Amino acid sequence: MNVGFTTSLKGQNILVTGASGFIGSHLISFLSSQDAKVHALIFSREVPTQNLWKFKTKSIKYYKCSFLNFRKLNSIVKFIKPVKIIHLGSLVDLNRSFQIARQVIHANIKGTLNLLESLRNVPFDLFVYASSVEVYGNGPIPFKESQREIPPSPYAISKLTGEHFVNFYSKIYNYPISILRLSTCYGPGQNENRLIPSAIKSALASRSIEISQINQSRNFIYIRDIIKAIGKVLVKPKVINEIINIGSEETISVEKMIESIKILTGSNSRTLAGRVPNRAQEIQNWSVSSVKAKKILGWKVSTSLRQGLKETIAWYQR
């Protein structure tokens, strides 16, 4: 149900799904600092404090619920009556297995559909769906919002399917929506199985850094820049019914990124390529057009990789 767009976050009921995840924990901290009334939805098996920073907890309320439990989810959403919704919650697994395909269909597709349906007859001014630049696959670079998607994994397929359901509800029920295709982000608190935190932990412990290959290029975005972008999205009505990349055309090879980590940590760790299996249809080069983000949001990446890595390394050292 569409209502007049609110350009202030102060005092607004804002629902964040996946709130105990990497991006979600940083986002609810930011929203709390803006005096929003934050409603943090976490999966029923997660511990709400596992990845959250110190902030004004009185402004944040936690709700445990599986996206697949529609009755409970619907009840929570109707109780909250959020004005803005940021849907970050999803199962992130880039493996190419049948089992993962089944899991992301349930968590990411059915879960998104349940959340959209729970918002029926709830007045809100924006539903933000967090997708991924992975939906572009090995398409032409820099990735542009207008190009055809070539999802290379069950996860990417599930995120693109979620986009289609979000657009469907926008057209059928007049939902005010915005789709963000996020580039690879990093920073304090990220899952240690991901590339950058894994490399940092190994470098600090003087262990070998094991990767699949070194000649891939990636577009790494520091978490602070991601949060700034989402913050702008929430207060700009021009984002409605738009798909927007949140990334940069500047890329770096995995080899150079790891060398930067070793220099910043003073580590003599060896880099061992080929120790991690390559995934089928792995994207070789990521480069993301941010023209639309600059035009609509007035946003661009402001944290250099060196600075972001220094801050992330310092966090792990503490």
SERO-4910 file (N, C-alpha, C, O; in steps of 0.05 Angstrom, whole numbers):
BEGIN
 pado doro    nc1    nc2    nc3   cac1   cac2   cac3    cc1    cc2    cc3    oc1    oc2    oc3
  Met    A     17    -24      0      0      0      0     18     25      0     34     29     18
  Asn    A     15     41    -20     32     64    -23     23     88     -6     -1     92     -4
  Val    A     41    102      6     35    126     21     54    148     13     73    143     -3
  Gly    A     51    172     23     69    194     17     97    187     26    101    176     48
  Phe    A    118    194     10    145    187     15    157    204     38    154    229     37
  Thr    A    169    191     57    182    205     80    212    209     74    226    189     70
  Thr    A    221    234     75    249    239     69    267    242     95    289    251     93
  Ser    A    256    234    117    271    234    142    268    206    155    248    193    153
  Leu    A    289    198    168    289    172    182    281    174    211    274    155    224
  Lys    A    283    198    222    278    202    251    249    194    258    230    204    247
  Gly    A    248    177    278    222    168    289    206    149    271    183    142    278
  Gln    A    218    141    248    203    123    230    207     94    237    229     85    244
  Asn    A    185     79    234    187     50    238    201     38    213    190     39    191
  Ile    A    224     26    217    239     14    195    245    -15    201    256    -21    222
  Leu    A    237    -32    183    242    -61    185    266    -69    169    268    -63    146
  Val    A    285    -83    183    309    -93    169    309   -123    173    310   -133    195
  Thr    A    309   -138    151    312   -167    152    341   -174    149    357   -159    138
  Gly    A    349   -197    160    377   -205    160    393   -186    177    416   -180    171
  Ala    A    382   -177    199    394   -156    215    419   -165    230    434   -148    238
  Ser    A    423   -190    234    446   -199    248    469   -207    229    490   -216    238
  Gly    A    464   -204    203    485   -209    183    505   -186    182    503   -167    196
  Phe    A    524   -189    164    545   -170    161    535   -142    154    540   -123    169
  Ile    A    521   -139    132    510   -113    124    488   -105    144    487    -81    151
  Gly    A    471   -123    152    449   -117    169    457   -105    196    445    -86    205
  Ser    A    478   -116    208    487   -106    234    497    -77    232    493    -61    249
  His    A    512    -72    210    522    -44    206    498    -26    200    498     -3    209
  Leu    A    479    -35    185    456    -19    177    439    -11    201    432     13    204
  Ile    A    433    -30    219    416    -22    241    431     -4    261    418     12    275
  Ser    A    457     -6    262    473     13    277    470     41    266    466     60    281
  Phe    A    472     43    240    469     69    226    441     80    230    437    104    237
  Leu    A    420     64    227    393     73    229    387     82    258    373    102    262
  Ser    A    398     68    277    395     76    305    408    103    310    397    119    325
  Ser    A    431    108    297    444    134    300    428    157    288    432    180    295
  Gln    A    410    150    270    392    170    257    366    173    272    347    186    262
  Asp    A    364    160    295    340    162    312    315    149    299    293    156    305
  Ala    A    320    129    282    298    114    271    289     93    292    304     85    309
  Lys    A    264     84    290    254     62    306    259     36    290    244     29    272
  Val    A    280     23    298    290      0    282    277    -26    292    278    -32    316
  His    A    266    -41    273    255    -68    279    272    -88    264    271    -90    240
  Ala    A    288   -103    279    308   -121    268    297   -150    267    293   -162    288
  Leu    A    294   -160    243    284   -187    239    307   -206    234    323   -202    216
  Ile    A    309   -226    251    331   -246    248    319   -273    246    297   -279    256
  Phe    A    334   -291    233    325   -319    230    323   -332    257    339   -326    275
  Ser    A    304   -349    261    297   -359    288    320   -374    302    320   -375    326
  Arg    A    340   -384    287    361   -399    299    385   -381    306    404   -389    318
  Glu    A    385   -355    296    407   -338    301    407   -325    328    385   -322    340
  Val    A    430   -318    338    432   -303    364    434   -274    357    451   -266    341
  Pro    A    416   -257    368    415   -229    359    439   -212    365    441   -190    354
  Thr    A    457   -221    382    480   -205    388    506   -215    375    528   -205    381
  Gln    A    504   -235    357    528   -248    348    546   -229    331    570   -233    329
  Asn    A    534   -209    318    550   -193    299    542   -164    301    545   -149    281
  Leu    A    533   -155    324    522   -128    326    541   -110    343    553   -119    362
  Trp    A    542    -85    335    560    -66    348    546    -53    372    523    -59    378
  Lys    A    561    -36    386    549    -21    408    534      4    398    546     20    384
  Phe    A    509      5    403    493     28    395    470     31    414    467     16    433
  Lys    A    452     50    408    429     56    426    408     34    423    390     35    406
  Thr    A    411     14    440    394    -10    438    365     -4    443    347    -20    435
  Lys    A    359     18    457    331     24    463    315     29    438    290     26    438
  Ser    A    328     37    417    315     44    392    312     20    373    302     22    351
  Ile    A    321     -4    383    321    -28    366    305    -50    380    310    -56    403
  Lys    A    287    -62    365    272    -85    375    278   -109    357    278   -106    333
  Tyr    A    282   -132    370    289   -156    355    265   -175    353    249   -177    371
  Tyr    A    263   -188    330    242   -208    325    255   -232    313    269   -230    292
  Lys    A    250   -255    324    260   -280    313    238   -294    297    216   -299    307
  Cys    A    244   -299    272    224   -311    255    237   -322    229    254   -309    217
  Ser    A    228   -345    220    236   -356    194    218   -344    173    194   -341    177
  Phe    A    230   -337    150    214   -327    128    194   -347    118    174   -339    106
  Leu    A    199   -372    124    181   -393    114    156   -397    132    138   -411    125
  Asn    A    157   -384    156    134   -386    174    116   -361    168    118   -341    182
  Phe    A    100   -364    147     85   -341    138     66   -330    160     63   -305    162
  Arg    A     53   -347    174     34   -338    195     48   -320    215     38   -298    221
  Lys    A     71   -328    225     85   -312    245     96   -287    232     95   -265    244
  Leu    A    108   -290    208    119   -267    194     98   -246    189    102   -222    194
  Asn    A     75   -254    179     53   -236    174     44   -222    199     38   -198    198
  Ser    A     43   -236    221     34   -224    246     54   -203    256     46   -182    265
  Ile    A     80   -209    253    101   -190    261    100   -164    244    100   -142    255
  Val    A     98   -168    218     97   -145    200     73   -128    205     74   -103    206
  Lys    A     50   -140    209     25   -125    214     27   -110    241     16    -88    244
  Phe    A     41   -122    260     45   -109    286     63    -85    284     58    -64    295
  Ile    A     85    -88    269    105    -66    266     94    -43    250     98    -20    257
  Lys    A     80    -49    228     71    -29    209     94    -11    200     94     13    204
  Pro    A    115    -24    187    138     -8    179    132     12    157    116      6    139
  Val    A    146     34    158    143     54    137    163     48    114    158     54     91
  Lys    A    186     37    122    206     29    103    216      1    110    218     -6    133
  Ile    A    222    -14     89    231    -42     93    257    -46     77    258    -39     53
  Ile    A    278    -56     90    302    -63     76    306    -93     78    311   -104    100
  His    A    303   -107     56    303   -136     56    331   -146     49    338   -149     25
  Leu    A    347   -151     70    375   -161     66    376   -191     71    394   -205     61
  Gly    A    357   -202     86    358   -230     94    357   -249     71    339   -249     54
  Ser    A    377   -266     70    379   -287     49    400   -307     56    417   -302     73
  Leu    A    398   -330     43    419   -350     46    440   -345     24    434   -346      1
  Val    A    465   -339     33    486   -333     14    505   -357     13    520   -363     32
  Asp    A    504   -371     -9    522   -394    -14    526   -396    -44    508   -401    -59
  Leu    A    551   -392    -52    557   -391    -81    564   -418    -93    572   -419   -116
  Asn    A    561   -439    -78    566   -466    -89    545   -473   -110    523   -462   -110
  Arg    A    553   -491   -127    536   -498   -150    522   -525   -147    519   -539   -167
  Ser    A    514   -532   -123    503   -559   -119    472   -559   -119    459   -538   -116
  Phe    A    461   -583   -123    432   -586   -123    421   -580    -95    399   -568    -93
  Gln    A    435   -588    -74    426   -582    -47    424   -553    -42    404   -543    -30
  Ile    A    444   -537    -50    444   -508    -47    421   -496    -63    407   -478    -53
  Ala    A    416   -507    -86    394   -497   -103    367   -500    -88    351   -481    -88
  Arg    A    363   -523    -76    338   -527    -61    336   -508    -38    315   -497    -32
  Gln    A    359   -503    -24    358   -486      0    353   -457     -8    338   -443      6
  Val    A    365   -447    -29    361   -419    -36    333   -414    -48    322   -392    -46
  Ile    A    322   -435    -60    294   -432    -70    275   -427    -46    258   -410    -47
  His    A    280   -442    -24    263   -438      0    269   -412     14    251   -396     18
  Ala    A    295   -407     20    302   -384     36    299   -357     21    288   -338     31
  Asn    A    309   -357     -4    311   -331    -18    287   -325    -36    279   -302    -39
  Ile    A    275   -346    -48    252   -341    -65    226   -342    -49    211   -323    -49
  Lys    A    221   -365    -36    196   -367    -21    196   -347      2    175   -335      9
  Gly    A    220   -342     15    221   -324     37    215   -295     28    200   -281     42
  Thr    A    225   -287      5    219   -260     -5    190   -258    -12    178   -237     -7
  Leu    A    179   -278    -24    150   -278    -32    133   -275     -7    114   -260     -7
  Asn    A    140   -290     14    125   -288     39    126   -260     51    106   -250     61
  Leu    A    150   -248     51    152   -221     61    136   -201     45    122   -184     57
  Leu    A    137   -203     19    121   -185      2     91   -188      8     77   -168      9
  Glu    A     83   -213     11     54   -217     15     46   -207     43     23   -198     46
  Ser    A     64   -209     62     57   -200     89     53   -170     90     41   -159    110
  Leu    A     62   -155     70     60   -126     69     34   -117     56     29    -93     54
  Arg    A     17   -136     48     -8   -128     36    -25   -113     57    -27   -121     80
  Asn    A    -36    -91     49    -53    -74     66    -37    -60     88    -49    -50    108
  Val    A    -10    -59     86      6    -45    105     16    -19     90     29    -22     70
  Pro    A     10      4    101     19     29     87     49     33     91     58     36    114
  Phe    A     64     33     69     93     38     71    102     54     46     88     54     26
  Asp    A    125     67     48    133     84     26    157     74     10    163     84    -11
  Leu    A    170     52     20    192     41      5    199     13     14    202      8     38
  Phe    A    202     -5     -5    212    -32     -1    238    -35    -16    238    -34    -41
  Val    A    260    -38     -1    287    -40    -14    295    -69    -14    296    -82      7
  Tyr    A    300    -79    -38    309   -107    -41    338   -108    -47    347    -97    -67
  Ala    A    354   -121    -30    383   -124    -34    389   -147    -52    387   -170    -44
  Ser    A    396   -142    -77    404   -162    -96    435   -162    -98    448   -152    -80
  Ser    A    446   -173   -119    475   -176   -121    484   -172   -150    469   -179   -169
  Val    A    507   -160   -154    518   -158   -181    525   -185   -192    531   -187   -216
  Glu    A    524   -206   -176    529   -233   -186    509   -241   -207    514   -258   -224
  Val    A    485   -228   -208    465   -235   -228    475   -229   -256    464   -240   -275
  Tyr    A    495   -212   -259    506   -206   -286    523   -228   -297    527   -230   -322
  Gly    A    533   -246   -280    550   -268   -289    574   -257   -305    586   -237   -298
  Asn    A    581   -271   -326    603   -263   -343    594   -246   -366    604   -248   -389
  Gly    A    575   -228   -360    565   -209   -380    586   -188   -386    606   -186   -372
  Pro    A    580   -171   -405    599   -149   -412    603   -130   -389    584   -124   -374
  Ile    A    627   -120   -386    634   -101   -365    640    -74   -377    649    -72   -400
  Pro    A    634    -52   -362    624    -52   -334    594    -60   -334    579    -53   -353
  Phe    A    586    -74   -313    558    -83   -311    539    -58   -310    543    -40   -294
  Lys    A    519    -59   -327    500    -37   -327    472    -48   -321    466    -71   -329
  Glu    A    455    -33   -308    429    -42   -300    412    -50   -323    393    -66   -320
  Ser    A    417    -40   -347    401    -46   -371    408    -71   -385    393    -80   -403
  Gln    A    431    -83   -379    440   -107   -394    426   -132   -384    415   -133   -362
  Arg    A    427   -152   -401    415   -178   -394    431   -192   -373    455   -193   -373
  Glu    A    416   -204   -354    429   -218   -332    436   -247   -341    421   -259   -356
  Ile    A    458   -257   -330    467   -285   -336    475   -298   -310    499   -302   -305
  Pro    A    456   -303   -292    463   -313   -265    479   -340   -267    469   -359   -279
  Pro    A    503   -341   -255    519   -365   -257    516   -385   -235    530   -406   -235
  Ser    A    499   -380   -215    497   -398   -192    468   -399   -182    452   -381   -188
  Pro    A    461   -420   -167    434   -421   -156    428   -396   -139    406   -386   -139
  Tyr    A    449   -387   -124    445   -362   -108    437   -339   -126    418   -324   -120
  Ala    A    452   -334   -147    447   -312   -165    419   -315   -178    405   -295   -182
  Ile    A    412   -340   -185    385   -345   -197    364   -337   -177    343   -325   -184
  Ser    A    368   -344   -152    348   -339   -131    346   -308   -126    323   -299   -122
  Lys    A    368   -294   -128    366   -265   -124    352   -251   -147    337   -232   -144
  Leu    A    357   -261   -171    344   -250   -195    314   -256   -194    298   -240   -202
  Thr    A    307   -280   -186    279   -288   -183    265   -270   -163    243   -262   -167
  Gly    A    279   -265   -141    269   -246   -121    263   -219   -133    243   -206   -126
  Glu    A    281   -209   -150    277   -184   -163    251   -184   -179    236   -165   -179
  His    A    247   -206   -193    222   -208   -210    197   -208   -193    177   -195   -200
  Phe    A    198   -221   -170    174   -221   -152    170   -193   -141    147   -183   -138
  Val    A    192   -179   -134    190   -152   -124    177   -134   -145    159   -117   -139
  Asn    A    186   -136   -170    174   -121   -192    145   -128   -196    129   -111   -203
  Phe    A    139   -154   -194    111   -163   -197     93   -150   -177     71   -140   -184
  Tyr    A    101   -149   -152     84   -137   -131     83   -106   -135     63    -94   -128
  Ser    A    104    -95   -147    103    -66   -153     82    -60   -174     67    -40   -172
  Lys    A     80    -77   -194     61    -72   -216     33    -80   -208     14    -66   -216
  Ile    A     29   -102   -194      3   -112   -188    -10    -97   -164    -33    -91   -164
  Tyr    A      7    -92   -144     -4    -80   -119      6    -52   -114      2    -41    -92
  Asn    A     20    -41   -133     30    -13   -131     50    -10   -108     50     11    -95
  Tyr    A     66    -30   -102     87    -28    -81    108     -8    -90    118    -10   -113
  Pro    A    116     11    -73    139     28    -80    165     13    -74    171      9    -51
  Ile    A    179      5    -94    202    -13    -90    228      0   -102    227     17   -119
  Ser    A    250    -10    -92    276     -4   -104    294    -28   -101    295    -41    -80
  Ile    A    308    -35   -123    326    -58   -123    355    -49   -124    362    -34   -143
  Leu    A    371    -58   -105    399    -51   -104    415    -76   -111    413    -96    -98
  Arg    A    432    -73   -131    451    -95   -138    478    -88   -125    492    -71   -136
  Leu    A    484   -101   -103    507    -95    -87    532   -109    -97    531   -133   -104
  Ser    A    554    -95    -98    580   -107   -105    591   -121    -81    580   -120    -59
  Thr    A    614   -134    -84    627   -149    -62    637   -129    -41    654   -113    -46
  Cys    A    626   -132    -17    634   -113      5    650   -128     26    650   -153     27
  Tyr    A    664   -112     42    681   -124     62    683   -104     85    674    -81     83
  Gly    A    694   -112    107    697    -95    130    695   -110    156    693   -134    156
  Pro    A    696    -96    179    694   -109    205    669   -125    209    647   -117    202
  Gly    A    673   -149    219    650   -166    226    641   -185    204    621   -199    207
  Gln    A    655   -185    181    646   -203    159    652   -232    166    671   -237    181
  Asn    A    636   -250    155    641   -278    158    670   -285    151    679   -278    129
  Glu    A    684   -299    168    712   -304    164    717   -324    142    741   -329    135
  Asn    A    697   -336    130    700   -354    108    703   -339     81    711   -351     61
  Arg    A    696   -313     81    698   -297     57    727   -290     51    744   -291     69
  Leu    A    732   -282     27    760   -279     17    777   -260     34    798   -268     44
  Ile    A    768   -235     37    785   -215     51    789   -222     81    812   -222     90
  Pro    A    768   -227     96    774   -234    124    790   -260    128    807   -262    146
  Ser    A    786   -279    110    802   -303    111    832   -297    106    849   -308    119
  Ala    A    837   -280     86    864   -273     79    877   -257    102    900   -262    109
  Ile    A    862   -239    114    872   -223    137    879   -241    160    901   -238    172
  Lys    A    861   -259    167    866   -277    190    891   -294    185    907   -298    203
  Ser    A    894   -304    161    917   -320    154    943   -304    155    963   -313    166
  Ala    A    942   -279    145    965   -262    145    974   -255    173    998   -256    180
  Leu    A    955   -249    190    961   -242    218    972   -265    234    988   -262    252
  Ala    A    965   -290    225    974   -314    239    998   -326    225   1008   -347    232
  Ser    A   1008   -312    204   1031   -322    188   1026   -349    176   1044   -366    173
  Arg    A   1001   -354    169    994   -379    155    993   -373    125    991   -350    116
  Ser    A    995   -395    109    992   -392     80    964   -383     73    945   -391     86
  Ile    A    962   -366     53    936   -356     44    928   -372     19    939   -370     -2
  Glu    A    907   -388     23    898   -407      2    875   -395    -13    855   -388     -1
  Ile    A    878   -394    -40    857   -384    -57    853   -402    -81    869   -421    -85
  Ser    A    833   -396    -98    829   -412   -122    847   -403   -145    861   -419   -156
  Gln    A    847   -377   -151    864   -366   -172    869   -337   -166    855   -324   -151
  Ile    A    891   -327   -177    900   -300   -171    894   -280   -193    897   -255   -189
  Asn    A    886   -289   -217    883   -271   -239    854   -260   -242    848   -247   -262
  Gln    A    837   -267   -223    810   -255   -224    811   -226   -215    828   -219   -198
  Ser    A    794   -210   -226    792   -182   -217    765   -178   -203    745   -189   -212
  Arg    A    766   -163   -181    741   -159   -165    738   -130   -159    757   -114   -160
  Asn    A    714   -123   -152    706    -95   -145    698    -96   -115    676   -103   -108
  Phe    A    717    -89    -97    712    -91    -69    702    -64    -58    715    -43    -63
  Ile    A    680    -64    -43    669    -40    -32    669    -42     -1    659    -62     10
  Tyr    A    679    -22     12    680    -21     41    652    -18     52    635     -4     40
  Ile    A    646    -31     74    619    -32     85    608     -4     90    584      1     87
  Arg    A    625     15     98    615     42    104    602     55     79    582     69     81
  Asp    A    614     49     55    603     60     30    576     48     23    558     61     13
  Ile    A    574     22     29    548      8     25    526     20     42    504     26     32
  Ile    A    533     25     67    513     36     86    505     64     78    482     72     80
  Lys    A    525     80     69    519    107     60    499    106     36    481    123     34
  Ala    A    504     88     18    486     85     -5    458     78      3    439     90     -7
  Ile    A    455     59     21    428     51     30    415     74     44    391     79     41
  Gly    A    431     89     61    420    112     75    408    132     55    388    144     61
  Lys    A    422    137     33    412    155     13    387    145     -1    369    160     -6
  Val    A    387    119     -6    364    107    -19    338    111     -3    317    117    -14
  Leu    A    341    109     23    317    110     41    304    138     42    281    140     50
  Val    A    318    159     33    307    186     35    304    200      8    298    224      7
  Lys    A    307    185    -14    305    197    -40    282    183    -56    285    160    -65
  Pro    A    260    197    -60    237    185    -74    243    178   -103    228    162   -115
  Lys    A    265    188   -115    272    182   -143    280    153   -146    282    143   -168
  Val    A    285    139   -124    294    111   -126    271     92   -132    276     69   -139
  Ile    A    246    101   -128    223     83   -131    222     72   -160    224     86   -179
  Asn    A    219     45   -161    217     30   -186    243     30   -202    243     27   -226
  Glu    A    265     33   -188    291     33   -201    308     10   -192    307      1   -169
  Ile    A    325      0   -211    346    -19   -204    372     -3   -205    378     10   -225
  Ile    A    387     -4   -183    411     12   -181    435     -5   -172    434    -19   -152
  Asn    A    457     -3   -187    482    -16   -179    495      0   -157    496     24   -158
  Ile    A    505    -14   -137    521     -1   -116    549    -14   -118    554    -35   -106
  Gly    A    566      0   -133    592    -11   -138    609     10   -152    603     33   -152
  Ser    A    631      1   -163    650     19   -176    663      5   -200    665    -19   -201
  Glu    A    671     21   -220    685      9   -243    714      3   -237    727    -11   -252
  Glu    A    724     13   -214    752      8   -207    754    -21   -196    740    -28   -177
  Thr    A    772    -36   -207    775    -64   -199    804    -69   -192    822    -53   -199
  Ile    A    809    -91   -178    836    -99   -171    837   -130   -173    818   -143   -167
  Ser    A    860   -140   -181    863   -169   -182    864   -180   -154    872   -167   -135
  Val    A    856   -205   -151    857   -218   -125    886   -219   -116    892   -217    -92
  Glu    A    905   -223   -134    933   -224   -127    943   -198   -114    956   -198    -94
  Lys    A    936   -175   -127    944   -149   -116    930   -143    -89    942   -131    -71
  Met    A    905   -151    -87    891   -147    -62    905   -162    -39    908   -151    -17
  Ile    A    912   -186    -44    926   -202    -23    953   -191    -17    962   -191      6
  Glu    A    967   -181    -37    993   -169    -32    990   -144    -15   1007   -139      2
  Ser    A    969   -129    -19    963   -105     -2    959   -114     27    969   -100     45
  Ile    A    944   -135     31    940   -145     58    966   -153     71    971   -148     95
  Lys    A    983   -167     57   1009   -176     68   1027   -152     75   1041   -153     95
  Ile    A   1026   -131     58   1042   -107     64   1032    -93     89   1047    -85    106
  Leu    A   1005    -90     90    993    -76    113    996    -91    139    996    -79    161
  Thr    A    998   -117    138   1001   -133    163   1030   -140    168   1036   -151    189
  Gly    A   1048   -133    150   1076   -141    153   1080   -171    152   1098   -181    165
  Ser    A   1063   -184    137   1064   -213    137   1081   -225    114   1084   -213     93
  Asn    A   1094   -247    120   1110   -262    100   1094   -287     90   1107   -305     79
  Ser    A   1068   -287     95   1052   -310     87   1055   -316     57   1057   -297     41
  Arg    A   1055   -341     50   1056   -349     22   1027   -348     11   1008   -354     25
  Thr    A   1024   -341    -14    998   -343    -28    998   -368    -45   1014   -371    -63
  Leu    A    980   -386    -39    978   -412    -52    953   -413    -70    931   -417    -59
  Ala    A    957   -409    -96    934   -410   -114    928   -439   -121    946   -456   -121
  Gly    A    903   -445   -127    895   -472   -134    888   -490   -111    880   -512   -114
  Arg    A    890   -479    -86    884   -495    -62    853   -495    -57    843   -513    -43
  Val    A    839   -476    -68    810   -475    -66    799   -481    -93    806   -468   -113
  Pro    A    780   -500    -96    770   -508   -122    755   -484   -136    741   -469   -123
  Asn    A    759   -483   -162    745   -463   -178    715   -471   -180    709   -495   -182
  Arg    A    698   -451   -179    669   -457   -184    663   -456   -213    675   -440   -228
  Ala    A    644   -472   -222    635   -472   -250    624   -444   -256    610   -432   -239
  Gln    A    629   -434   -280    619   -408   -289    627   -385   -271    613   -365   -268
  Glu    A    650   -388   -258    660   -366   -240    664   -341   -256    675   -341   -278
  Ile    A    655   -318   -245    658   -293   -258    688   -285   -256    699   -284   -234
  Gln    A    700   -279   -279    728   -272   -279    734   -243   -272    752   -237   -257
  Asn    A    718   -226   -284    723   -197   -280    698   -182   -272    677   -184   -286
  Trp    A    699   -168   -250    677   -152   -241    684   -122   -245    704   -113   -235
  Ser    A    666   -108   -258    668    -79   -260    640    -69   -262    624    -78   -279
  Val    A    633    -51   -244    605    -43   -241    601    -13   -249    615      4   -238
  Ser    A    583     -8   -267    577     20   -274    561     33   -251    541     22   -242
  Ser    A    571     55   -241    558     69   -219    545     96   -229    539    113   -212
  Val    A    542     98   -255    531    123   -267    503    129   -255    497    151   -248
  Lys    A    486    108   -254    459    112   -244    459    120   -214    443    137   -206
  Ala    A    476    107   -199    478    114   -170    486    142   -166    476    156   -148
  Lys    A    505    152   -182    514    179   -180    492    199   -187    488    219   -174
  Lys    A    477    191   -208    455    209   -218    432    211   -199    422    232   -193
  Ile    A    423    188   -189    399    187   -172    405    192   -143    390    206   -129
  Leu    A    427    181   -133    433    183   -105    454    204    -98    455    213    -75
  Gly    A    469    212   -118    492    229   -112    513    214    -96    526    226    -79
  Trp    A    516    188   -102    533    171    -87    556    160   -104    552    155   -128
  Lys    A    579    157    -92    601    143   -104    619    132    -82    618    141    -59
  Val    A    635    113    -89    654    101    -70    673    123    -60    685    137    -75
  Ser    A    676    124    -33    694    145    -22    717    133     -5    735    148      3
  Thr    A    716    107      1    737     94     17    755     78     -1    746     59    -14
  Ser    A    780     85     -2    799     70    -19    803     42     -8    797     37     16
  Leu    A    811     23    -25    816     -4    -15    837     -4      7    834    -19     26
  Arg    A    858     11      4    879     12     24    868     21     51    873      8     71
  Gln    A    852     42     51    841     52     76    821     31     88    822     26    112
  Gly    A    804     20     71    785      0     81    799    -24     93    791    -35    113
  Leu    A    821    -33     79    836    -56     89    849    -49    116    850    -66    134
  Lys    A    860    -25    118    873    -17    143    854    -18    167    860    -28    188
  Glu    A    830     -8    162    810     -7    183    800    -36    190    796    -42    214
  Thr    A    798    -52    170    789    -80    175    810    -96    189    804   -111    208
  Ile    A    835    -92    181    858   -106    195    859    -97    224    863   -114    242
  Ala    A    856    -71    229    858    -60    256    836    -73    273    840    -79    297
  Trp    A    812    -77    262    790    -89    276    797   -118    284    792   -126    307
  Tyr    A    808   -133    266    816   -161    272    839   -161    293    840   -179    309
  Gln    A    857   -142    291    879   -142    311    868   -136    339    880   -146    358
  Arg    A    847   -120    341    835   -115    367    820   -139    378    809   -138    400
***
